[in-house]
Amino acid sequence: MQIEAEMTVTTDVVKLVFHNKQGELYIHHNFKYNQAVSGLYLNFKNRKLQSASLQPADHGIIIQLLPPKNIN
């Protein structure tokens, strides 16, 4: 199985957009709380998983998973 994606890297976030509308993945180093909140969040502190939730944590590194639009 081969998965293709486009990656964008900034000082605040690593963004992966998967081809064929297969979803998106963001690794936030400095999450901005004025951003729209959607998807599943994996919240890390000191490189350890703290929680998996529908809301981002207010600390640490946050991985945001956005499923494809055609999934309910």
N, CA, C, O and CB atoms as a CASP TS submission, in Angstrom:
PFRMAT TS
TARGET T0000
AUTHOR 0000-0000-0000
METHOD Language model
MODEL 1
PARENT N/A
ATOM      1  N   MET     1       0.846  -1.177   0.000  1.00  0.00           N
ATOM      2  CA  MET     1       0.000   0.000   0.000  1.00  0.00           C
ATOM      3  C   MET     1       0.893   1.242   0.000  1.00  0.00           C
ATOM      4  O   MET     1       1.857   1.327   0.761  1.00  0.00           O
ATOM      5  CB  MET     1      -0.963  -0.003   1.224  1.00  0.00           C
ATOM      6  N   GLN     2       0.568   2.176  -0.838  1.00  0.00           N
ATOM      7  CA  GLN     2       1.336   3.404  -0.937  1.00  0.00           C
ATOM      8  C   GLN     2       0.422   4.577  -0.615  1.00  0.00           C
ATOM      9  O   GLN     2      -0.668   4.697  -1.173  1.00  0.00           O
ATOM     10  CB  GLN     2       1.970   3.559  -2.346  1.00  0.00           C
ATOM     11  N   ILE     3       0.873   5.440   0.286  1.00  0.00           N
ATOM     12  CA  ILE     3       0.129   6.639   0.651  1.00  0.00           C
ATOM     13  C   ILE     3       0.974   7.834   0.252  1.00  0.00           C
ATOM     14  O   ILE     3       2.141   7.937   0.630  1.00  0.00           O
ATOM     15  CB  ILE     3      -0.217   6.667   2.183  1.00  0.00           C
ATOM     16  N   GLU     4       0.378   8.735  -0.516  1.00  0.00           N
ATOM     17  CA  GLU     4       1.085   9.940  -0.945  1.00  0.00           C
ATOM     18  C   GLU     4       0.483  11.146  -0.241  1.00  0.00           C
ATOM     19  O   GLU     4      -0.723  11.213  -0.003  1.00  0.00           O
ATOM     20  CB  GLU     4       1.014  10.112  -2.489  1.00  0.00           C
ATOM     21  N   ALA     5       1.360  12.107   0.090  1.00  0.00           N
ATOM     22  CA  ALA     5       0.922  13.304   0.786  1.00  0.00           C
ATOM     23  C   ALA     5       1.833  14.462   0.434  1.00  0.00           C
ATOM     24  O   ALA     5       2.973  14.280   0.004  1.00  0.00           O
ATOM     25  CB  ALA     5       0.896  13.079   2.302  1.00  0.00           C
ATOM     26  N   GLU     6       1.297  15.664   0.629  1.00  0.00           N
ATOM     27  CA  GLU     6       2.102  16.877   0.503  1.00  0.00           C
ATOM     28  C   GLU     6       2.381  17.375   1.917  1.00  0.00           C
ATOM     29  O   GLU     6       1.481  17.406   2.756  1.00  0.00           O
ATOM     30  CB  GLU     6       1.372  17.980  -0.369  1.00  0.00           C
ATOM     31  N   MET     7       3.621  17.762   2.179  1.00  0.00           N
ATOM     32  CA  MET     7       4.008  18.208   3.510  1.00  0.00           C
ATOM     33  C   MET     7       4.438  19.665   3.480  1.00  0.00           C
ATOM     34  O   MET     7       5.167  20.105   2.591  1.00  0.00           O
ATOM     35  CB  MET     7       5.134  17.332   4.067  1.00  0.00           C
ATOM     36  N   THR     8       3.958  20.407   4.491  1.00  0.00           N
ATOM     37  CA  THR     8       4.358  21.788   4.704  1.00  0.00           C
ATOM     38  C   THR     8       4.901  21.889   6.121  1.00  0.00           C
ATOM     39  O   THR     8       4.272  21.409   7.064  1.00  0.00           O
ATOM     40  CB  THR     8       3.165  22.780   4.472  1.00  0.00           C
ATOM     41  N   VAL     9       6.060  22.510   6.275  1.00  0.00           N
ATOM     42  CA  VAL     9       6.694  22.629   7.595  1.00  0.00           C
ATOM     43  C   VAL     9       6.911  24.105   7.898  1.00  0.00           C
ATOM     44  O   VAL     9       7.520  24.827   7.108  1.00  0.00           O
ATOM     45  CB  VAL     9       8.050  21.843   7.651  1.00  0.00           C
ATOM     46  N   THR    10       6.404  24.552   9.057  1.00  0.00           N
ATOM     47  CA  THR    10       6.668  25.905   9.549  1.00  0.00           C
ATOM     48  C   THR    10       7.195  25.776  10.977  1.00  0.00           C
ATOM     49  O   THR    10       7.354  24.664  11.482  1.00  0.00           O
ATOM     50  CB  THR    10       5.370  26.812   9.491  1.00  0.00           C
ATOM     51  N   THR    11       7.461  26.889  11.618  1.00  0.00           N
ATOM     52  CA  THR    11       7.952  26.844  12.995  1.00  0.00           C
ATOM     53  C   THR    11       6.874  26.376  13.966  1.00  0.00           C
ATOM     54  O   THR    11       7.196  25.878  15.045  1.00  0.00           O
ATOM     55  CB  THR    11       8.464  28.216  13.415  1.00  0.00           C
ATOM     56  N   ASP    12       5.596  26.526  13.604  1.00  0.00           N
ATOM     57  CA  ASP    12       4.502  26.174  14.501  1.00  0.00           C
ATOM     58  C   ASP    12       3.846  24.829  14.198  1.00  0.00           C
ATOM     59  O   ASP    12       3.281  24.204  15.095  1.00  0.00           O
ATOM     60  CB  ASP    12       3.470  27.238  14.451  1.00  0.00           C
ATOM     61  N   VAL    13       3.916  24.374  12.936  1.00  0.00           N
ATOM     62  CA  VAL    13       3.134  23.189  12.569  1.00  0.00           C
ATOM     63  C   VAL    13       3.781  22.427  11.419  1.00  0.00           C
ATOM     64  O   VAL    13       4.424  23.009  10.546  1.00  0.00           O
ATOM     65  CB  VAL    13       1.709  23.590  12.187  1.00  0.00           C
ATOM     66  N   VAL    14       3.594  21.115  11.442  1.00  0.00           N
ATOM     67  CA  VAL    14       3.902  20.255  10.299  1.00  0.00           C
ATOM     68  C   VAL    14       2.548  19.806   9.765  1.00  0.00           C
ATOM     69  O   VAL    14       1.734  19.269  10.516  1.00  0.00           O
ATOM     70  CB  VAL    14       4.840  19.011  10.698  1.00  0.00           C
ATOM     71  N   LYS    15       2.302  20.022   8.480  1.00  0.00           N
ATOM     72  CA  LYS    15       1.001  19.724   7.886  1.00  0.00           C
ATOM     73  C   LYS    15       1.179  18.681   6.787  1.00  0.00           C
ATOM     74  O   LYS    15       1.980  18.866   5.871  1.00  0.00           O
ATOM     75  CB  LYS    15       0.336  21.014   7.322  1.00  0.00           C
ATOM     76  N   LEU    16       0.430  17.586   6.884  1.00  0.00           N
ATOM     77  CA  LEU    16       0.399  16.561   5.840  1.00  0.00           C
ATOM     78  C   LEU    16      -1.001  16.518   5.249  1.00  0.00           C
ATOM     79  O   LEU    16      -1.972  16.286   5.969  1.00  0.00           O
ATOM     80  CB  LEU    16       0.811  15.161   6.401  1.00  0.00           C
ATOM     81  N   VAL    17      -1.109  16.738   3.958  1.00  0.00           N
ATOM     82  CA  VAL    17      -2.383  16.624   3.255  1.00  0.00           C
ATOM     83  C   VAL    17      -2.267  15.424   2.336  1.00  0.00           C
ATOM     84  O   VAL    17      -1.482  15.426   1.388  1.00  0.00           O
ATOM     85  CB  VAL    17      -2.739  17.938   2.455  1.00  0.00           C
ATOM     86  N   PHE    18      -3.060  14.396   2.625  1.00  0.00           N
ATOM     87  CA  PHE    18      -2.983  13.156   1.869  1.00  0.00           C
ATOM     88  C   PHE    18      -3.693  13.292   0.532  1.00  0.00           C
ATOM     89  O   PHE    18      -4.750  13.918   0.443  1.00  0.00           O
ATOM     90  CB  PHE    18      -3.582  12.006   2.669  1.00  0.00           C
ATOM     91  N   HIS    19      -3.111  12.705  -0.505  1.00  0.00           N
ATOM     92  CA  HIS    19      -3.692  12.752  -1.842  1.00  0.00           C
ATOM     93  C   HIS    19      -5.013  11.995  -1.881  1.00  0.00           C
ATOM     94  O   HIS    19      -5.314  11.208  -0.984  1.00  0.00           O
ATOM     95  CB  HIS    19      -2.716  12.170  -2.873  1.00  0.00           C
ATOM     96  N   ASN    20      -5.795  12.238  -2.919  1.00  0.00           N
ATOM     97  CA  ASN    20      -7.096  11.594  -3.124  1.00  0.00           C
ATOM     98  C   ASN    20      -8.057  11.862  -1.975  1.00  0.00           C
ATOM     99  O   ASN    20      -8.903  11.025  -1.661  1.00  0.00           O
ATOM    100  CB  ASN    20      -6.917  10.096  -3.297  1.00  0.00           C
ATOM    101  N   LYS    21      -7.929  13.034  -1.343  1.00  0.00           N
ATOM    102  CA  LYS    21      -8.838  13.465  -0.280  1.00  0.00           C
ATOM    103  C   LYS    21      -8.945  12.427   0.841  1.00  0.00           C
ATOM    104  O   LYS    21     -10.040  12.141   1.326  1.00  0.00           O
ATOM    105  CB  LYS    21     -10.221  13.744  -0.859  1.00  0.00           C
ATOM    106  N   GLN    22      -7.801  11.864   1.250  1.00  0.00           N
ATOM    107  CA  GLN    22      -7.782  10.837   2.287  1.00  0.00           C
ATOM    108  C   GLN    22      -7.605  11.409   3.690  1.00  0.00           C
ATOM    109  O   GLN    22      -7.381  10.648   4.631  1.00  0.00           O
ATOM    110  CB  GLN    22      -6.681   9.853   2.005  1.00  0.00           C
ATOM    111  N   GLY    23      -7.698  12.700   3.853  1.00  0.00           N
ATOM    112  CA  GLY    23      -7.597  13.314   5.166  1.00  0.00           C
ATOM    113  C   GLY    23      -6.353  14.172   5.325  1.00  0.00           C
ATOM    114  O   GLY    23      -5.568  14.344   4.393  1.00  0.00           O
ATOM    115  N   GLU    24      -6.194  14.707   6.533  1.00  0.00           N
ATOM    116  CA  GLU    24      -5.079  15.589   6.844  1.00  0.00           C
ATOM    117  C   GLU    24      -4.553  15.262   8.233  1.00  0.00           C
ATOM    118  O   GLU    24      -5.281  14.736   9.075  1.00  0.00           O
ATOM    119  CB  GLU    24      -5.502  17.073   6.754  1.00  0.00           C
ATOM    120  N   LEU    25      -3.278  15.577   8.467  1.00  0.00           N
ATOM    121  CA  LEU    25      -2.647  15.380   9.766  1.00  0.00           C
ATOM    122  C   LEU    25      -1.804  16.613  10.068  1.00  0.00           C
ATOM    123  O   LEU    25      -1.031  17.067   9.223  1.00  0.00           O
ATOM    124  CB  LEU    25      -1.776  14.073   9.790  1.00  0.00           C
ATOM    125  N   TYR    26      -1.954  17.149  11.267  1.00  0.00           N
ATOM    126  CA  TYR    26      -1.190  18.320  11.696  1.00  0.00           C
ATOM    127  C   TYR    26      -0.443  17.969  12.976  1.00  0.00           C
ATOM    128  O   TYR    26      -1.003  17.326  13.865  1.00  0.00           O
ATOM    129  CB  TYR    26      -2.122  19.557  11.914  1.00  0.00           C
ATOM    130  N   ILE    27       0.806  18.382  13.077  1.00  0.00           N
ATOM    131  CA  ILE    27       1.572  18.278  14.314  1.00  0.00           C
ATOM    132  C   ILE    27       1.837  19.712  14.763  1.00  0.00           C
ATOM    133  O   ILE    27       2.672  20.414  14.191  1.00  0.00           O
ATOM    134  CB  ILE    27       2.926  17.452  14.117  1.00  0.00           C
ATOM    135  N   HIS    28       1.112  20.132  15.795  1.00  0.00           N
ATOM    136  CA  HIS    28       1.193  21.512  16.289  1.00  0.00           C
ATOM    137  C   HIS    28       2.244  21.620  17.390  1.00  0.00           C
ATOM    138  O   HIS    28       2.211  20.875  18.368  1.00  0.00           O
ATOM    139  CB  HIS    28      -0.183  21.986  16.814  1.00  0.00           C
ATOM    140  N   HIS    29       3.167  22.547  17.221  1.00  0.00           N
ATOM    141  CA  HIS    29       4.141  22.841  18.265  1.00  0.00           C
ATOM    142  C   HIS    29       3.672  24.015  19.110  1.00  0.00           C
ATOM    143  O   HIS    29       4.003  24.104  20.293  1.00  0.00           O
ATOM    144  CB  HIS    29       5.518  23.139  17.654  1.00  0.00           C
ATOM    145  N   ASN    30       2.907  24.910  18.513  1.00  0.00           N
ATOM    146  CA  ASN    30       2.332  26.072  19.200  1.00  0.00           C
ATOM    147  C   ASN    30       0.908  26.235  18.706  1.00  0.00           C
ATOM    148  O   ASN    30       0.646  27.041  17.812  1.00  0.00           O
ATOM    149  CB  ASN    30       3.174  27.380  18.948  1.00  0.00           C
ATOM    150  N   PHE    31      -0.022  25.470  19.285  1.00  0.00           N
ATOM    151  CA  PHE    31      -1.413  25.513  18.826  1.00  0.00           C
ATOM    152  C   PHE    31      -2.032  26.856  19.140  1.00  0.00           C
ATOM    153  O   PHE    31      -1.902  27.362  20.255  1.00  0.00           O
ATOM    154  CB  PHE    31      -2.237  24.390  19.468  1.00  0.00           C
ATOM    155  N   LYS    32      -2.700  27.430  18.167  1.00  0.00           N
ATOM    156  CA  LYS    32      -3.373  28.716  18.330  1.00  0.00           C
ATOM    157  C   LYS    32      -4.859  28.431  18.575  1.00  0.00           C
ATOM    158  O   LYS    32      -5.541  27.864  17.721  1.00  0.00           O
ATOM    159  CB  LYS    32      -3.163  29.645  17.064  1.00  0.00           C
ATOM    160  N   TYR    33      -5.345  28.828  19.740  1.00  0.00           N
ATOM    161  CA  TYR    33      -6.712  28.476  20.118  1.00  0.00           C
ATOM    162  C   TYR    33      -7.781  29.262  19.381  1.00  0.00           C
ATOM    163  O   TYR    33      -8.970  29.005  19.573  1.00  0.00           O
ATOM    164  CB  TYR    33      -6.888  28.672  21.577  1.00  0.00           C
ATOM    165  N   ASN    34      -7.392  30.212  18.543  1.00  0.00           N
ATOM    166  CA  ASN    34      -8.373  30.908  17.718  1.00  0.00           C
ATOM    167  C   ASN    34      -8.633  30.132  16.427  1.00  0.00           C
ATOM    168  O   ASN    34      -9.441  30.559  15.602  1.00  0.00           O
ATOM    169  CB  ASN    34      -7.893  32.337  17.399  1.00  0.00           C
ATOM    170  N   GLN    35      -7.948  28.985  16.243  1.00  0.00           N
ATOM    171  CA  GLN    35      -8.175  28.141  15.076  1.00  0.00           C
ATOM    172  C   GLN    35      -9.462  27.353  15.274  1.00  0.00           C
ATOM    173  O   GLN    35      -9.913  27.140  16.399  1.00  0.00           O
ATOM    174  CB  GLN    35      -6.976  27.186  14.835  1.00  0.00           C
ATOM    175  N   ALA    36     -10.044  26.924  14.152  1.00  0.00           N
ATOM    176  CA  ALA    36     -11.222  26.064  14.230  1.00  0.00           C
ATOM    177  C   ALA    36     -10.829  24.743  14.885  1.00  0.00           C
ATOM    178  O   ALA    36      -9.767  24.190  14.600  1.00  0.00           O
ATOM    179  CB  ALA    36     -11.835  25.822  12.816  1.00  0.00           C
ATOM    180  N   VAL    37     -11.687  24.247  15.757  1.00  0.00           N
ATOM    181  CA  VAL    37     -11.425  23.001  16.463  1.00  0.00           C
ATOM    182  C   VAL    37     -12.258  21.897  15.821  1.00  0.00           C
ATOM    183  O   VAL    37     -13.487  21.914  15.885  1.00  0.00           O
ATOM    184  CB  VAL    37     -11.747  23.134  17.985  1.00  0.00           C
ATOM    185  N   SER    38     -11.577  20.941  15.205  1.00  0.00           N
ATOM    186  CA  SER    38     -12.270  19.796  14.615  1.00  0.00           C
ATOM    187  C   SER    38     -11.291  18.639  14.519  1.00  0.00           C
ATOM    188  O   SER    38     -10.075  18.828  14.569  1.00  0.00           O
ATOM    189  CB  SER    38     -12.859  20.147  13.212  1.00  0.00           C
ATOM    190  N   GLY    39     -11.837  17.441  14.381  1.00  0.00           N
ATOM    191  CA  GLY    39     -10.993  16.263  14.254  1.00  0.00           C
ATOM    192  C   GLY    39     -10.703  15.615  15.592  1.00  0.00           C
ATOM    193  O   GLY    39     -11.335  15.926  16.602  1.00  0.00           O
ATOM    194  N   LEU    40      -9.741  14.715  15.584  1.00  0.00           N
ATOM    195  CA  LEU    40      -9.291  14.006  16.777  1.00  0.00           C
ATOM    196  C   LEU    40      -7.934  14.564  17.176  1.00  0.00           C
ATOM    197  O   LEU    40      -7.074  14.787  16.323  1.00  0.00           O
ATOM    198  CB  LEU    40      -9.217  12.462  16.532  1.00  0.00           C
ATOM    199  N   TYR    41      -7.742  14.789  18.468  1.00  0.00           N
ATOM    200  CA  TYR    41      -6.494  15.356  18.977  1.00  0.00           C
ATOM    201  C   TYR    41      -5.772  14.341  19.853  1.00  0.00           C
ATOM    202  O   TYR    41      -6.365  13.747  20.753  1.00  0.00           O
ATOM    203  CB  TYR    41      -6.767  16.649  19.768  1.00  0.00           C
ATOM    204  N   LEU    42      -4.495  14.152  19.582  1.00  0.00           N
ATOM    205  CA  LEU    42      -3.615  13.371  20.446  1.00  0.00           C
ATOM    206  C   LEU    42      -2.731  14.381  21.157  1.00  0.00           C
ATOM    207  O   LEU    42      -1.933  15.067  20.519  1.00  0.00           O
ATOM    208  CB  LEU    42      -2.760  12.301  19.632  1.00  0.00           C
ATOM    209  N   ASN    43      -2.867  14.478  22.469  1.00  0.00           N
ATOM    210  CA  ASN    43      -2.190  15.499  23.255  1.00  0.00           C
ATOM    211  C   ASN    43      -0.987  14.892  23.981  1.00  0.00           C
ATOM    212  O   ASN    43      -1.126  13.923  24.727  1.00  0.00           O
ATOM    213  CB  ASN    43      -3.166  16.142  24.263  1.00  0.00           C
ATOM    214  N   PHE    44       0.190  15.473  23.754  1.00  0.00           N
ATOM    215  CA  PHE    44       1.433  14.975  24.328  1.00  0.00           C
ATOM    216  C   PHE    44       2.043  16.007  25.271  1.00  0.00           C
ATOM    217  O   PHE    44       1.951  17.211  25.035  1.00  0.00           O
ATOM    218  CB  PHE    44       2.428  14.615  23.219  1.00  0.00           C
ATOM    219  N   LYS    45       2.664  15.522  26.336  1.00  0.00           N
ATOM    220  CA  LYS    45       3.433  16.373  27.249  1.00  0.00           C
ATOM    221  C   LYS    45       4.682  15.589  27.605  1.00  0.00           C
ATOM    222  O   LYS    45       4.601  14.428  28.007  1.00  0.00           O
ATOM    223  CB  LYS    45       2.600  16.775  28.546  1.00  0.00           C
ATOM    224  N   ASN    46       5.835  16.220  27.458  1.00  0.00           N
ATOM    225  CA  ASN    46       7.127  15.561  27.704  1.00  0.00           C
ATOM    226  C   ASN    46       7.253  14.269  26.914  1.00  0.00           C
ATOM    227  O   ASN    46       7.741  13.260  27.424  1.00  0.00           O
ATOM    228  CB  ASN    46       7.303  15.272  29.195  1.00  0.00           C
ATOM    229  N   ARG    47       6.807  14.310  25.660  1.00  0.00           N
ATOM    230  CA  ARG    47       6.880  13.182  24.726  1.00  0.00           C
ATOM    231  C   ARG    47       6.056  11.969  25.145  1.00  0.00           C
ATOM    232  O   ARG    47       6.281  10.868  24.643  1.00  0.00           O
ATOM    233  CB  ARG    47       8.302  12.767  24.561  1.00  0.00           C
ATOM    234  N   LYS    48       5.112  12.156  26.052  1.00  0.00           N
ATOM    235  CA  LYS    48       4.235  11.067  26.476  1.00  0.00           C
ATOM    236  C   LYS    48       2.792  11.430  26.159  1.00  0.00           C
ATOM    237  O   LYS    48       2.357  12.557  26.393  1.00  0.00           O
ATOM    238  CB  LYS    48       4.404  10.771  27.989  1.00  0.00           C
ATOM    239  N   LEU    49       2.056  10.462  25.625  1.00  0.00           N
ATOM    240  CA  LEU    49       0.652  10.686  25.288  1.00  0.00           C
ATOM    241  C   LEU    49      -0.132  10.939  26.567  1.00  0.00           C
ATOM    242  O   LEU    49      -0.111  10.123  27.488  1.00  0.00           O
ATOM    243  CB  LEU    49       0.063   9.477  24.510  1.00  0.00           C
ATOM    244  N   GLN    50      -0.823  12.071  26.618  1.00  0.00           N
ATOM    245  CA  GLN    50      -1.627  12.425  27.781  1.00  0.00           C
ATOM    246  C   GLN    50      -3.098  12.089  27.572  1.00  0.00           C
ATOM    247  O   GLN    50      -3.774  11.627  28.490  1.00  0.00           O
ATOM    248  CB  GLN    50      -1.474  13.902  28.092  1.00  0.00           C
ATOM    249  N   SER    51      -3.594  12.328  26.336  1.00  0.00           N
ATOM    250  CA  SER    51      -5.004  12.068  26.074  1.00  0.00           C
ATOM    251  C   SER    51      -5.269  12.034  24.571  1.00  0.00           C
ATOM    252  O   SER    51      -4.496  12.549  23.764  1.00  0.00           O
ATOM    253  CB  SER    51      -5.885  13.134  26.749  1.00  0.00           C
ATOM    254  N   ALA    52      -6.376  11.414  24.236  1.00  0.00           N
ATOM    255  CA  ALA    52      -6.925  11.437  22.880  1.00  0.00           C
ATOM    256  C   ALA    52      -8.351  11.961  23.043  1.00  0.00           C
ATOM    257  O   ALA    52      -9.163  11.350  23.738  1.00  0.00           O
ATOM    258  CB  ALA    52      -6.882   9.988  22.169  1.00  0.00           C
ATOM    259  N   SER    53      -8.655  13.098  22.401  1.00  0.00           N
ATOM    260  CA  SER    53      -9.961  13.718  22.621  1.00  0.00           C
ATOM    261  C   SER    53     -10.387  14.534  21.409  1.00  0.00           C
ATOM    262  O   SER    53      -9.664  14.638  20.418  1.00  0.00           O
ATOM    263  CB  SER    53      -9.930  14.605  23.869  1.00  0.00           C
ATOM    264  N   LEU    54     -11.570  15.105  21.515  1.00  0.00           N
ATOM    265  CA  LEU    54     -12.094  15.969  20.461  1.00  0.00           C
ATOM    266  C   LEU    54     -11.731  17.434  20.699  1.00  0.00           C
ATOM    267  O   LEU    54     -12.115  18.302  19.915  1.00  0.00           O
ATOM    268  CB  LEU    54     -13.607  15.818  20.363  1.00  0.00           C
ATOM    269  N   GLN    55     -10.992  17.714  21.776  1.00  0.00           N
ATOM    270  CA  GLN    55     -10.538  19.064  22.102  1.00  0.00           C
ATOM    271  C   GLN    55      -9.023  19.052  22.280  1.00  0.00           C
ATOM    272  O   GLN    55      -8.479  18.098  22.837  1.00  0.00           O
ATOM    273  CB  GLN    55     -11.241  19.598  23.386  1.00  0.00           C
ATOM    274  N   PRO    56      -8.335  20.089  21.818  1.00  0.00           N
ATOM    275  CA  PRO    56      -6.880  20.153  22.028  1.00  0.00           C
ATOM    276  C   PRO    56      -6.551  20.498  23.474  1.00  0.00           C
ATOM    277  O   PRO    56      -7.332  21.163  24.155  1.00  0.00           O
ATOM    278  CB  PRO    56      -6.242  21.189  21.084  1.00  0.00           C
ATOM    279  N   ALA    57      -5.400  20.046  23.936  1.00  0.00           N
ATOM    280  CA  ALA    57      -4.907  20.412  25.265  1.00  0.00           C
ATOM    281  C   ALA    57      -4.331  21.821  25.205  1.00  0.00           C
ATOM    282  O   ALA    57      -4.153  22.384  24.125  1.00  0.00           O
ATOM    283  CB  ALA    57      -3.833  19.395  25.771  1.00  0.00           C
ATOM    284  N   ASP    58      -4.046  22.378  26.358  1.00  0.00           N
ATOM    285  CA  ASP    58      -3.476  23.730  26.400  1.00  0.00           C
ATOM    286  C   ASP    58      -1.974  23.703  26.634  1.00  0.00           C
ATOM    287  O   ASP    58      -1.394  24.698  27.068  1.00  0.00           O
ATOM    288  CB  ASP    58      -4.150  24.554  27.489  1.00  0.00           C
ATOM    289  N   HIS    59      -1.335  22.558  26.347  1.00  0.00           N
ATOM    290  CA  HIS    59       0.101  22.436  26.573  1.00  0.00           C
ATOM    291  C   HIS    59       0.678  21.377  25.642  1.00  0.00           C
ATOM    292  O   HIS    59      -0.055  20.569  25.072  1.00  0.00           O
ATOM    293  CB  HIS    59       0.400  22.083  28.049  1.00  0.00           C
ATOM    294  N   GLY    60       1.974  21.393  25.500  1.00  0.00           N
ATOM    295  CA  GLY    60       2.680  20.339  24.786  1.00  0.00           C
ATOM    296  C   GLY    60       2.453  20.303  23.292  1.00  0.00           C
ATOM    297  O   GLY    60       1.968  21.260  22.689  1.00  0.00           O
ATOM    298  N   ILE    61       2.815  19.177  22.713  1.00  0.00           N
ATOM    299  CA  ILE    61       2.668  18.962  21.280  1.00  0.00           C
ATOM    300  C   ILE    61       1.318  18.307  21.030  1.00  0.00           C
ATOM    301  O   ILE    61       0.908  17.410  21.767  1.00  0.00           O
ATOM    302  CB  ILE    61       3.830  18.087  20.714  1.00  0.00           C
ATOM    303  N   ILE    62       0.639  18.753  20.002  1.00  0.00           N
ATOM    304  CA  ILE    62      -0.694  18.259  19.676  1.00  0.00           C
ATOM    305  C   ILE    62      -0.681  17.721  18.257  1.00  0.00           C
ATOM    306  O   ILE    62      -0.250  18.403  17.327  1.00  0.00           O
ATOM    307  CB  ILE    62      -1.764  19.374  19.837  1.00  0.00           C
ATOM    308  N   ILE    63      -1.160  16.487  18.096  1.00  0.00           N
ATOM    309  CA  ILE    63      -1.349  15.910  16.761  1.00  0.00           C
ATOM    310  C   ILE    63      -2.838  15.944  16.468  1.00  0.00           C
ATOM    311  O   ILE    63      -3.640  15.394  17.223  1.00  0.00           O
ATOM    312  CB  ILE    63      -0.776  14.437  16.665  1.00  0.00           C
ATOM    313  N   GLN    64      -3.204  16.587  15.376  1.00  0.00           N
ATOM    314  CA  GLN    64      -4.605  16.738  14.978  1.00  0.00           C
ATOM    315  C   GLN    64      -4.848  15.887  13.743  1.00  0.00           C
ATOM    316  O   GLN    64      -4.154  16.041  12.738  1.00  0.00           O
ATOM    317  CB  GLN    64      -4.963  18.236  14.704  1.00  0.00           C
ATOM    318  N   LEU    65      -5.821  14.995  13.807  1.00  0.00           N
ATOM    319  CA  LEU    65      -6.178  14.135  12.697  1.00  0.00           C
ATOM    320  C   LEU    65      -7.532  14.560  12.144  1.00  0.00           C
ATOM    321  O   LEU    65      -8.521  14.611  12.875  1.00  0.00           O
ATOM    322  CB  LEU    65      -6.202  12.656  13.134  1.00  0.00           C
ATOM    323  N   LEU    66      -7.572  14.864  10.854  1.00  0.00           N
ATOM    324  CA  LEU    66      -8.824  15.232  10.195  1.00  0.00           C
ATOM    325  C   LEU    66      -9.162  14.142   9.174  1.00  0.00           C
ATOM    326  O   LEU    66      -8.405  13.918   8.229  1.00  0.00           O
ATOM    327  CB  LEU    66      -8.715  16.645   9.506  1.00  0.00           C
ATOM    328  N   PRO    67     -10.289  13.473   9.363  1.00  0.00           N
ATOM    329  CA  PRO    67     -10.663  12.404   8.425  1.00  0.00           C
ATOM    330  C   PRO    67     -11.099  12.981   7.082  1.00  0.00           C
ATOM    331  O   PRO    67     -11.321  14.187   6.969  1.00  0.00           O
ATOM    332  CB  PRO    67     -11.792  11.539   9.016  1.00  0.00           C
ATOM    333  N   PRO    68     -11.220  12.141   6.076  1.00  0.00           N
ATOM    334  CA  PRO    68     -11.717  12.613   4.787  1.00  0.00           C
ATOM    335  C   PRO    68     -13.126  13.196   4.936  1.00  0.00           C
ATOM    336  O   PRO    68     -13.867  12.801   5.836  1.00  0.00           O
ATOM    337  CB  PRO    68     -11.716  11.465   3.756  1.00  0.00           C
ATOM    338  N   LYS    69     -13.491  14.120   4.070  1.00  0.00           N
ATOM    339  CA  LYS    69     -14.808  14.772   4.130  1.00  0.00           C
ATOM    340  C   LYS    69     -15.951  13.806   3.881  1.00  0.00           C
ATOM    341  O   LYS    69     -17.064  14.048   4.347  1.00  0.00           O
ATOM    342  CB  LYS    69     -14.876  15.896   3.123  1.00  0.00           C
ATOM    343  N   ASN    70     -15.710  12.718   3.160  1.00  0.00           N
ATOM    344  CA  ASN    70     -16.796  11.811   2.818  1.00  0.00           C
ATOM    345  C   ASN    70     -17.076  10.757   3.885  1.00  0.00           C
ATOM    346  O   ASN    70     -17.870   9.847   3.646  1.00  0.00           O
ATOM    347  CB  ASN    70     -16.489  11.135   1.527  1.00  0.00           C
ATOM    348  N   ILE    71     -16.440  10.856   5.063  1.00  0.00           N
ATOM    349  CA  ILE    71     -16.712   9.957   6.185  1.00  0.00           C
ATOM    350  C   ILE    71     -17.599  10.695   7.182  1.00  0.00           C
ATOM    351  O   ILE    71     -17.290  11.816   7.587  1.00  0.00           O
ATOM    352  CB  ILE    71     -15.381   9.468   6.864  1.00  0.00           C
ATOM    353  N   ASN    72     -18.684  10.071   7.568  1.00  0.00           N
ATOM    354  CA  ASN    72     -19.612  10.690   8.549  1.00  0.00           C
ATOM    355  C   ASN    72     -19.137  10.461   9.960  1.00  0.00           C
ATOM    356  O   ASN    72     -19.784  10.905  10.909  1.00  0.00           O
ATOM    357  CB  ASN    72     -21.036  10.132   8.391  1.00  0.00           C
TER
END
